[in-house]
Amino acid sequence: MFLINCPFCGEREQSEFKAGGEAHIVRPKQPTELSDDEWAEYLFMRKNIKGVQFERWNHVHGCRKWFNVVRDTSNDQIKAVYKMGEKPPN
Amino acid sequence: MKKNLRVKRSKHIDETYKISFKFNGKLYYGFKGDTLASALLANDIHLVGRSFKYHRPRGIMTAGSEEPNAIVQLHNNSPWTEPNVRATEVEIYEGLEASSQNCWPSVNFDIGGINNFLSPLLPAGFYYKTFMWPASFWEKYEYFIRKSAGLGKSPTKPDPDIYEHRYIHCDVLVIGAGISGIISAKIAAKNGFKTLLIDEKPYLGGSTIYQNSEYFKINNQNSGSWLEKEINEIKKIENLEIKTRTSVAAYHGYNYLLAKENLTDHLPIERRKNKTRHKLLKIRAKKVVTATGSIERPLIFDNNDRPGILLSSAIKKYADLFGVACGEKNILFTNNDSAYETAISLIQKGINVEAIVDNREKVDSKLIYEVEKNNIKIFKGHTIVNTYGYKRINKISIMQLSKDGQNVIGSKIDLSCDCLGISGGWTPAVHLFTQSGGKLKFRDEDQVFIPNAYPSDQISVGACNGDLTLDSILVNVPKSLKDFLNIKNNVYESFEVLSSYNNSKRNIWLLPSDKILGKTKSFVDYQNDATAKDIKLALREGFKSIEHVKRYTTTGMGTDQGKLGNMHALGIISETSEAKMGELGTTTFRPPYTPLTFGTIVGRNVGEYFDVYRKTPIHEWHVKNNAKFENVGQWKRAWYYPRDNEDMFQAVQRESKAARESAGILDASTLGKIDIQGTDASEFLNRVYTNAWSKLQIGKCRYGVMLNEDGMVYDDGVTTRLSENHYLMTTTTGGAANVLGKLEDYLQTEWPELDVYLSSVTDHFATISVCGPNSKKIISEIFPNLDLSDKNFPHMSFKKTKIGKIHCRIMRISFTGEQSYEINVQANFGKSVWEKCMEVGKNYNITPYGTETMHLLRAEKGFIIVGQDTDATMTPIDLQMDWIVSKKKYDFIGKRSLYRSDTIREDRKQLVGLLTDNPNEILEEGSQIVSDINKSPIEMLGHVTSSYFSPNLKKSIALGVVRGGKNMLGQKLIIPMENKKINVTVTDPVFLDKENKRLNA
């Protein structure tokens, strides 16, 4: 069980959080303009990397805020944590 | 006559404190400080169990948690019974009862022993290969195989003990209180770190504490005495917490560890009352020092599993720590210096050592010279080729090893003995390190895996880090700690160390024999009866990966997880397949390191504390009025209210009839309620529901369906516009938390520009639904000032009012198809308002109904229940609810998915009504629906989702999903059941009052 440094509350146990999948997938502004394939790309396709991955997490048993986490999925090391709307680190 | 093998007084055993215990029904004695194993050995008992597959007699093999053989059942047939307990870890107490496992009728005469003679027929993968064909027979084979397999018996009575969980935070956790652990803990604590030191044993000091030899000295004292002083000193350090009888089960990432603290297992049962038995410690450590030591390796030769064969270090420990001789004619067999340490201990205690068989040819070692001085015969360059004695070893045969160690030469020499100690060198106990994600490297000199890279803030020190000698430990441990803790003062100046151990070792994974391999039984995994032959067979059959060989031969898959034999399995694979050890890798070590009881894992979460449960404010009334409850998520909901001797069916028929004929009342407080406020609230609802919300007038209610972005129905409920920028949304009972989570997600991440605030008010309101043709009369009597005319208060609208000083929100909405009113009041007034409704309703036969009746009533109307009639593959179109999907709105969650090529298919499963030809026949929910039972394979068209007998329609009704069902109205389908087939007709899902006349009746 890893520790996550919630940008609003500080470091807490993983059990307080809920994972929300890959980050920076923006909901298309005009879904009706998209072809089936383009919509499917948004809806279903996720990277699921072994290595450094940008993810969304929700402090569901805390402040209920969503934020982004950069995590190495091979060893669970968290490289960075930043708020929604903030620029991802390099 | 039984012998007494208790030798010289040991200071660790209290011989003034005699303890009686039973083993296999017979009474024995031991002393305080004994383990079950040491007490049995003192009584000359080696044979304690039978092996798993061949039922071979097995004896005590080790003196620690790595024990594969001496596995017993404690207190059989009592509530305190526990299976698969290692006799080497059980501290004896007055009244202890232990018995052998995996044998019938007794450990001395075991019918399963016949498997030993059938063993040529039982190679690796025997069960896989033999019972595969014909596949349909497996069920029959399985019964017999299960009966003859298995270890202990699980308890059948409720667990009488108490278990707890505790969180611990510390700066430095030191695992293992051997010499390396003690030194580490002292350095950490003396430097101000809040330190926790834990060890699985009841005493501190590991194997050094009973080291009493002239050949191992620290600062001119023997190493045992030196360590004892250190222990006395660290016990006084304030910021050091010490826990014994505590074993680390799991080492997870981020230095999160689970340990089991054993508090009462060493006490007589009558003294355990009201005490916590095991505590699961959830440890979060900033830094971890692993000092778990090493485990002696056995040697792999023919018949290396007989009772009386022990690890050489175990024989030493039984002599030094427990004052017990494991035999009177001891022979030691070794490939390194360790057996000579044992020999010296035995000589010191006056225990007879017959001979030592050493793989090595020439070794220059002080320990060997000392043993030779005592006129003990040493056979250098020899190996054991066979052993004899069925229930106890009585003889060995040895032969000379060829130069390359691959063959035996010369003639056989027989030596008689009653105990054989074996030592194949030492394996660092890296299990916890690898559990934490650490990677190993292979050290070729002495053929051991040692830690390489650390995944978290931790180090391994001492023997588990490959420092297998006293001098290397004393040099390296303080040095490592200094770097690891980044401190200047490492507490210890320097040591004057005398260590007489010569590191030389002749490592031969599988010792040669004069017989061909196929004729030998050289056990690699004692507990699972996996032999060297099995491993070679697996390789011949094409298994290459160590993980596959493990599973095929079951090597390392016992309760001991192969702590003894795994290295040999790897070695044999490496030699046979000519792959390098370091490249083969090891199998994965998984938690727990030693088994945990279920009680430990569960802690206090048993019985009514198993899960959180939620009660409505009216719960007590339901209990008093004989309600049966059902679990809906965490909620306890009134299910039905049986009267007299009614069963569920009768109660539900009565309740359903009453609700349609006069009045029913339902506790709907569990429905999720979300308070929505903000200037963009209407826009927000527009985006999350499929229908349009902007034009909903203040004081009106509207039903909405919420989809996932994939177009599938997610939740539904009625939302009321309380004021311009204020809505109250209701959700399904089970979906409340998820809906709030999903809405928050969109608000925070996709639409942060919207001015909308959400808060859950589920627990803040009690909701009472009164329905039926007389509901209006009842409501008007409770709220005499409220104008209930259809004009002022029509269906799908809302009024604010009061009973006395209690504020009420009343919604005229209906889930039953009857005219109905939902009264929402502050939760703490819920029960009194409910009671008021009951009092007023008495004249109208107001009938409380539960969830079952609610489900029946809504099914009569064809209203769906999300999660019962839908399963995350149903769009609103599939549900024949096209009317709820706005054509005009540009976008809402899931809209684009409703016209993907897959969602517009005509032959999707669609919701339909089903009527049985025989109106009294009630379908089973979940039954499959087909059209043609003659075609094979029979094509499944769908399944029944809801089914009831409707007392109002006087026939059975059902809802189901059927492929292409929308266009099958009137068509006959078949529900095949085990003994019959039921004919049904596809109908519209609305069975009652299609015109909605009853809403305004």
Interface residues (C-beta under 8 A of the other chain):
Chain A: M1 F2 L3 K18 G20 V26 R27 Q30 P31 T32 L34 D36 W39 A40 L43 R56 N58 V60 R64 K65 W66 N75 D76 M84 G85
Chain B: H252 G253 Y254 Y256 G437 P455 E709 D710 G741 E744 D745 Q748 T749 E750 P752 Y890 D891 K895 R896 S897 R900 S901
